[in-house]
């Protein structure tokens, strides 16, 4: 048992997990939304947004690696047992949503390249994710490494075709359909969506700082790369449909492998973390079989519901989890409080609600930094003031 733990929590294995999380069709698709800013301005927004989002990702993961608690167990330190269960439930819901979105995007893209019934691709993708889950997170090291090497190579091919082919031109005038502040917020939102998951994979790290830093840094670099590929492809081809982008880039069968492998490696994390969060609600639940059930539900949602635009979903995730992590950071690093033994910490839940409302209100104002930073500063300061007053 000890050897399995070490195998699953090394610096390299943690980096590998987050490399797989970043190499994602959802990341490339989100990158296409930055095309109206033009290549330089869009790239700047992507990098700034990821630096902000991944700094928060690091601190969230570092708390888990120091406390040896999963992401949702960590929240109990600020919100109490029932508060932790509340956020665990929200996390399960968002992860079921992500599972459906990832399978939906994969299905849509694969169907655009190899036309057939959409539900067939949803079932095939779902079954591959289930096979990955059954293999187990502790037993997929070599399989993950092989998949990551293949994804890395194919993504380089895609990058070469997009950026170095004849006719590539990224000097076109920007169309300001998206403000710079909105673009930064959209870039922050994706790493923020992983924030409730990272401690699930850093909680048993042998080297807490190194493993957490490697995880967040790997995700930051590779996610930026995915965004820029999507944006560059959209500018070059004047398309936002990833299937059409890949066809115009001449990738063909390589596109099939990219889509399937990236979907499986990323969605595996969503389904597995949903099961870990669910165990916070019901301790007797099986992690493996809960993850399988999440995948099945996601596959059915992908078949039944349209999921073309995920921007509102990303902003909702930000409004839920940005104030949550601000409170946890203030409690853990500044106030050094732990309410894990309490049923619920009412003052922290009230601060979170204020932070949630503030985020939604700030979305109506075009801050150059996006609304995550001002919302978190507000929530962080209020938490410290309330904590000093011993509430």
C-alpha positions in Angstrom: 0.0 0.0 0.0 2.9 2.4 0.8 4.5 1.8 -2.6 1.2 2.6 -4.4 0.9 5.9 -2.4 4.4 6.9 -3.4 3.8 6.0 -7.0 0.7 8.2 -7.2 2.1 11.3 -5.5 5.5 12.0 -7.0 6.3 15.3 -8.6 6.4 13.8 -12.1 3.2 11.9 -11.7 1.4 15.0 -10.5 2.7 17.0 -13.4 1.6 14.3 -15.8 -2.0 14.4 -14.4 -2.2 18.2 -15.0 -0.6 18.0 -18.4 -3.5 15.6 -19.3 -6.0 18.0 -17.8 -4.7 20.9 -19.9 -4.5 19.1 -23.2 -8.2 19.4 -23.8 -10.6 20.2 -26.6 -12.5 22.4 -24.2 -9.4 24.5 -23.7 -8.8 24.8 -27.5 -12.5 25.7 -28.0 -12.4 28.4 -25.3 -9.3 29.8 -26.9 -11.3 30.5 -30.1 -13.3 33.1 -28.2 -10.2 35.3 -28.0 -9.8 35.6 -31.8 -11.7 39.0 -31.9 -8.9 40.6 -29.8 -6.3 39.8 -32.4 -3.3 37.6 -31.8 -1.0 39.8 -29.6 -3.7 41.2 -27.4 -5.5 37.9 -27.1 -2.3 36.1 -26.2 -1.6 38.8 -23.5 -5.0 38.3 -22.0 -4.6 34.5 -22.0 -1.2 34.7 -20.2 -2.3 37.3 -17.6 -5.5 35.4 -16.9 -3.7 32.1 -16.5 -1.1 33.5 -14.2 -3.9 34.8 -11.9 -5.9 31.6 -12.1 -3.0 29.2 -11.7 -1.6 31.2 -8.7 -5.0 30.5 -7.0 -4.8 26.9 -8.2 -1.3 26.6 -6.5 -2.5 27.9 -3.1 -5.6 25.7 -3.2 -3.5 22.6 -3.9 -0.8 23.6 -1.4 -3.4 23.7 1.4 -4.4 20.2 0.5 -0.8 18.9 0.3 0.0 20.5 3.8 -3.2 19.4 5.5 -3.3 16.0 3.8 -7.0 16.6 3.0 -8.9 16.3 -0.3 -10.2 19.5 -1.9 -13.7 19.3 -0.3 -12.4 18.1 3.0 -10.2 21.2 3.1 -13.3 23.4 2.8 -14.5 22.1 6.2 -11.7 23.9 7.9 -13.5 27.2 7.0 -17.1 26.2 6.7 -17.6 23.3 9.1 -18.8 19.8 8.2 -22.2 20.8 6.7 -20.6 23.7 4.9 -18.0 21.3 3.4 -20.8 19.0 2.3 -22.6 22.0 0.6 -19.5 22.8 -1.5 -18.9 19.1 -2.2 -22.4 18.9 -3.6 -21.8 22.0 -5.8 -18.5 20.5 -6.9 -20.2 17.2 -7.8 -22.8 19.1 -9.9 -20.2 21.1 -11.7 -18.1 18.0 -12.4 -21.1 16.1 -13.8 -21.6 19.2 -16.0 -17.9 19.1 -17.1 -18.1 15.4 -17.9 -21.1 16.1 -20.1 -19.5 19.1 -21.8 -16.3 17.2 -22.5 -18.1 14.3 -24.0 -20.4 16.6 -25.9 -17.5 18.6 -27.4 -15.7 15.4 -28.3 -18.9 14.0 -30.0 -19.5 17.2 -31.9 -15.9 17.4 -33.2 -15.6 13.7 -34.0 -19.0 13.8 -35.9 -17.8 16.8 -37.9 -14.7 14.8 -39.0 -16.2 11.3 -39.3 -19.9 11.8 -39.9 -22.1 9.3 -38.2 -24.8 9.3 -35.5 -23.7 11.6 -32.7 -24.9 9.3 -29.9 -22.4 6.6 -31.1 -19.4 8.9 -30.5 -20.9 9.8 -27.0 -21.1 6.1 -26.1 -17.6 5.3 -27.4 -16.0 8.2 -25.6 -17.9 7.3 -22.4 -16.8 3.7 -22.5 -13.1 4.7 -23.0 -13.4 7.0 -20.0 -14.9 4.2 -17.9 -12.0 1.9 -19.0 -9.6 4.6 -17.8 -11.5 4.8 -14.5 -11.5 1.0 -14.0 -7.8 0.9 -14.5 -7.6 3.2 -11.4 -5.6 6.4 -10.8 -2.8 4.4 -9.1 -2.3 2.0 -12.0 -2.3 4.2 -15.1 1.2 5.6 -14.9 2.6 3.9 -18.0 -0.7 4.2 -19.9 -0.9 8.0 -19.0 2.7 8.5 -20.1 2.0 6.8 -23.5 -1.1 8.9 -24.0 0.6 12.1 -23.0 3.5 11.5 -25.4 1.0 10.8 -28.2 -1.0 13.9 -27.3 2.2 16.0 -27.1 3.4 14.9 -30.5 0.0 15.4 -32.2 -0.5 18.8 -30.6 2.9 19.9 -31.9 1.8 18.8 -35.4 -1.4 20.9 -35.0 0.7 23.8 -33.8 3.1 23.6 -36.8 0.2 23.4 -39.3 -1.6 26.4 -37.8 1.4 28.7 -37.1 4.0 27.8 -39.7 2.0 26.9 -42.8 2.0 29.1 -45.8 -0.6 31.8 -45.6 -0.6 32.0 -41.8 -1.3 35.6 -41.0 -2.0 36.9 -37.5 -1.6 40.6 -38.1 -5.3 41.1 -39.0 -7.1 44.0 -37.2 -8.9 43.0 -34.0 -12.6 43.1 -33.8 -13.4 44.3 -30.3 -16.4 42.0 -29.6 -14.7 41.0 -26.4 -13.1 43.5 -24.0 -9.6 42.9 -22.6 -11.0 42.6 -19.0 -13.6 40.0 -20.2 -10.9 38.1 -21.9 -8.7 37.9 -18.8 -11.7 36.7 -16.8 -12.4 34.0 -19.4 -8.7 32.9 -19.1 -8.9 32.9 -15.3 -12.1 30.9 -15.3 -10.7 27.7 -16.7 -7.9 27.1 -14.1 -10.4 28.3 -11.5 -12.7 25.5 -12.5 -10.0 23.0 -11.5 -9.5 24.7 -8.1 -12.0 22.4 -6.2 -10.1 19.4 -7.6 -6.4 19.9 -7.2 -6.1 18.9 -3.6 -7.5 15.5 -4.5 -4.2 14.8 -6.3 -1.8 16.7 -4.1 -3.0 15.6 -0.6 -0.6 12.7 -0.4 2.4 14.4 -2.2 5.8 13.4 -0.8 7.1 16.9 -1.5 4.1 19.2 -0.9 5.5 22.5 -2.4 7.3 20.9 -5.3 4.4 18.7 -6.4 1.9 21.5 -6.1 4.1 24.0 -7.9 4.8 21.5 -10.7 1.1 20.7 -11.0 0.0 24.3 -11.3 2.9 25.4 -13.4 2.5 22.5 -15.9 -1.2 23.2 -16.1 -0.5 27.0 -16.6 1.9 26.5 -19.5 0.0 23.8 -21.3 -3.4 25.5 -20.9 -2.0 28.7 -22.3 -0.6 26.7 -25.2 -4.1 25.1 -25.8 -5.8 28.5 -25.7 -3.3 30.1 -28.1 -3.7 27.2 -30.5 -7.5 27.6 -30.5 -7.2 31.4 -30.9 -4.6 31.1 -33.7 -6.6 28.5 -35.5 -9.8 30.6 -35.3 -7.9 33.7 -36.7 -6.2 31.6 -39.5 -9.3 29.7 -40.6 -12.0 32.1 -39.6 -13.8 29.2 -37.9 -14.8 28.5 -34.3 -15.9 24.9 -35.0 -12.9 22.8 -33.9 -13.8 20.0 -36.3 -13.7 22.4 -39.3 -10.5 24.0 -37.9 -8.8 20.5 -37.8 -10.1 19.6 -41.3 -8.8 22.9 -42.7 -5.5 22.3 -41.0 -5.4 18.9 -42.8 -5.1 16.8 -39.7 -7.7 14.1 -40.5 -7.0 10.9 -38.5 -4.6 12.7 -36.2 -7.5 14.9 -35.2 -9.4 11.8 -34.2 -6.6 10.7 -31.9 -6.2 14.2 -30.4 -9.9 14.5 -29.6 -10.4 11.1 -28.1 -7.2 11.0 -26.0 -7.6 14.5 -24.7 -11.2 13.9 -23.8 -10.4 10.7 -22.0 -7.5 12.0 -20.0 -9.2 15.2 -18.9 -12.7 13.8 -18.3 -11.2 11.0 -16.2 -10.1 13.7 -13.7 -13.6 15.2 -13.6 -15.3 11.9 -13.0 -12.7 10.7 -10.4 -12.8 14.0 -8.5 -16.6 14.0 -8.5 -16.4 10.6 -6.8 -14.0 11.9 -4.2 -16.2 14.9 -3.5 -19.2 12.6 -3.2 -17.5 10.6 -0.5 -17.3 13.8 1.5 -21.1 13.7 1.4 -21.5 9.9 1.8 -18.4 8.2 3.1 -19.5 4.7 2.1 -19.7 5.4 -1.6 -17.2 3.7 -3.8 -14.9 6.1 -5.6 -14.4 3.9 -8.7 -18.1 3.1 -9.2 -19.3 6.6 -8.4 -16.9 7.9 -11.1 -18.4 5.3 -13.5 -21.9 6.6 -12.7 -20.8 10.2 -13.2 -19.4 9.2 -16.6 -22.7 7.5 -17.6 -24.8 10.5 -16.6 -22.4 12.8 -18.5 -22.7 10.7 -21.6 -26.5 10.8 -21.4 -26.4 14.5 -20.9 -24.1 14.9 -24.0 -26.7 12.9 -26.0 -29.8 14.7 -24.8 -28.8 18.4 -24.3 -27.0 21.1 -26.4 -23.8 22.4 -24.7 -22.3 24.7 -27.3 -21.5 27.8 -25.2 -19.8 27.2 -21.9 -18.9 30.8 -21.0 -21.8 31.3 -18.6 -21.0 28.0 -17.0 -17.4 29.1 -16.5 -18.4 32.4 -15.0 -20.9 30.6 -12.6 -18.0 28.3 -11.5 -15.9 31.5 -10.8 -18.7 33.1 -8.8 -19.0 30.0 -6.6 -15.4 29.0 -6.0 -13.5 32.3 -6.1 -15.0 33.6 -2.8 -14.8 30.1 -1.4 -11.0 29.9 -1.9 -10.5 33.5 -0.7 -12.1 32.5 2.6 -10.0 29.3 2.9 -6.8 31.2 2.1 -7.5 33.8 4.8 -8.4 31.2 7.4 -5.5 28.8 6.7 -2.6 31.2 6.0 -3.6 34.4 8.0 -6.1 33.6 10.8 -4.9 29.9 11.1 -8.3 28.8 12.1 -9.9 25.3 11.7 -13.6 24.8 12.1 -13.6 21.2 10.9 -15.1 19.9 14.1 -18.1 22.3 13.9 -21.3 21.4 12.1 -21.4 24.7 10.2 -19.6 28.0 10.4 -22.4 30.5 9.8 -20.2 33.6 9.5 -18.1 32.1 6.7 -21.1 30.9 4.8 -22.5 34.5 5.1 -19.2 35.9 3.8 -19.2 33.4 0.9 -22.8 34.5 0.0 -21.6 38.1 0.0 -18.7 37.2 -2.2 -20.9 35.3 -4.6 -23.3 38.2 -5.0 -20.4 40.6 -5.3 -18.9 38.5 -8.2 -22.2 38.6 -10.0 -22.5 42.3 -9.6 -18.9 42.9 -10.6 -19.5 41.0 -13.9 -21.5 44.1 -15.0 -18.4 46.3 -14.7 -15.5 46.0 -17.2 -12.5 45.7 -14.9 -9.2 45.4 -16.8 -8.2 42.6 -14.4 -11.5 40.8 -14.7 -13.8 40.4 -11.7 -12.1 37.5 -9.9 -9.3 39.6 -8.3 -11.5 42.4 -6.9 -14.0 39.9 -5.7 -11.3 37.8 -3.9 -9.7 40.9 -2.4 -13.1 41.9 -1.0 -13.9 38.4 0.3 -10.4 37.9 1.8 -10.4 41.3 3.6 -13.9 40.7 5.0 -12.9 37.2 6.2 -9.9 38.6 8.1 -11.9 41.4 9.7 -14.6 39.0 10.8 -12.0 36.6 12.1 -10.2 39.3 14.1 -13.6 40.1 15.7 -13.8 36.3 16.6 -17.0 35.6 14.7 
